[in-house]
Amino acid sequence: MAEFLYNCQSCGAYLLVKVPFKGRLVWTIDETEPEFGSTFPDLAGDYGKARLVCSADPLHETGFHLIDGSVERNLKSKVWG
């Protein structure tokens, strides 16, 4: 099988995973360490299904899709010809 890059197969731009989110990012401040950027925040709110899109044009067919949090080649995509 030939090697391929995990870039948009329509235009070559890098890929993004977009997740719709309505809510707040909440960091808990440690009483002994005020550096809140060293930990991950809690997501307080509703979020939707993650989807893979082209960074240059979200309407491009990228040639890939997300399966269980992994980027996989979409063999049904027309861009693979």
BAVOTI-316925 format. One record per residue (C-alpha): residue number from 1; residue in three letters; y, x, z. Coordinates in nm, 3 decimals. Example, Ala and Ser with C-alpha at 12.3 -4.5 7.8 and 13.67 -1.06 7.14 Angstrom:
BEGIN
seq type c2 c1 c3
1 ALA -0.450 1.230 0.780;
2 SER -0.106 1.367 0.714;
//
This chain:
BEGIN
seq type c2 c1 c3
1 MET 0.000 0.000 0.000;
2 ALA 0.347 0.131 -0.088;
3 GLU 0.594 0.212 0.189;
4 PHE 0.895 -0.017 0.236;
5 LEU 1.202 -0.019 0.457;
6 TYR 1.280 -0.294 0.704;
7 ASN 1.601 -0.384 0.519;
8 CYS 1.697 -0.697 0.327;
9 GLN 1.484 -0.688 0.015;
10 SER 1.752 -0.879 -0.178;
11 CYS 2.039 -0.632 -0.122;
12 GLY 1.928 -0.346 0.105;
13 ALA 2.153 -0.434 0.402;
14 TYR 2.019 -0.406 0.754;
15 LEU 1.857 -0.703 0.926;
16 LEU 1.980 -0.898 1.228;
17 VAL 1.800 -1.120 1.473;
18 LYS 2.029 -1.411 1.558;
19 VAL 1.971 -1.638 1.854;
20 PRO 2.197 -1.939 1.906;
21 PHE 2.314 -1.938 2.268;
22 LYS 2.540 -2.170 2.467;
23 GLY 2.597 -2.051 2.818;
24 ARG 2.698 -1.751 3.022;
25 LEU 2.583 -1.396 3.075;
26 VAL 2.557 -1.340 3.450;
27 TRP 2.536 -0.996 3.612;
28 THR 2.448 -0.968 3.978;
29 ILE 2.656 -0.702 4.152;
30 ASP 2.454 -0.477 4.379;
31 GLU 2.630 -0.444 4.714;
32 THR 2.580 -0.065 4.707;
33 GLU 2.635 -0.001 4.333;
34 PRO 2.924 -0.171 4.150;
35 GLU 2.812 -0.049 3.803;
36 PHE 2.707 -0.382 3.650;
37 GLY 2.659 -0.242 3.296;
38 SER 2.346 -0.049 3.397;
39 THR 2.134 -0.366 3.430;
40 PHE 2.056 -0.653 3.199;
41 PRO 2.234 -0.981 3.264;
42 ASP 2.065 -1.312 3.329;
43 LEU 2.112 -1.572 3.057;
44 ALA 2.242 -1.892 3.216;
45 GLY 2.232 -2.161 2.952;
46 ASP 2.049 -2.300 2.653;
47 TYR 1.932 -2.095 2.358;
48 GLY 1.765 -2.179 2.030;
49 LYS 1.498 -2.028 1.811;
50 ALA 1.550 -1.666 1.701;
51 ARG 1.579 -1.611 1.327;
52 LEU 1.596 -1.307 1.103;
53 VAL 1.897 -1.280 0.869;
54 CYS 2.060 -1.031 0.633;
55 SER 2.366 -0.859 0.784;
56 ALA 2.557 -0.880 0.453;
57 ASP 2.474 -1.240 0.366;
58 PRO 2.281 -1.469 0.602;
59 LEU 2.174 -1.680 0.303;
60 HIS 1.981 -1.395 0.136;
61 GLU 1.607 -1.413 0.139;
62 THR 1.524 -1.099 0.337;
63 GLY 1.154 -1.065 0.252;
64 PHE 1.065 -1.067 0.623;
65 HIS 1.023 -1.318 0.903;
66 LEU 0.971 -1.315 1.279;
67 ILE 0.628 -1.376 1.421;
68 ASP 0.588 -1.364 1.802;
69 GLY 0.890 -1.132 1.838;
70 SER 0.779 -0.894 1.563;
71 VAL 0.936 -0.844 1.219;
72 GLU 0.665 -0.901 0.960;
73 ARG 0.663 -0.884 0.582;
74 ASN 0.679 -1.236 0.435;
75 LEU 0.424 -1.228 0.153;
76 LYS 0.532 -1.575 0.035;
77 SER 0.886 -1.448 -0.032;
78 LYS 0.992 -1.426 -0.396;
79 VAL 1.172 -1.091 -0.342;
80 TRP 0.845 -0.897 -0.333;
81 GLY 0.775 -0.999 -0.696;
//
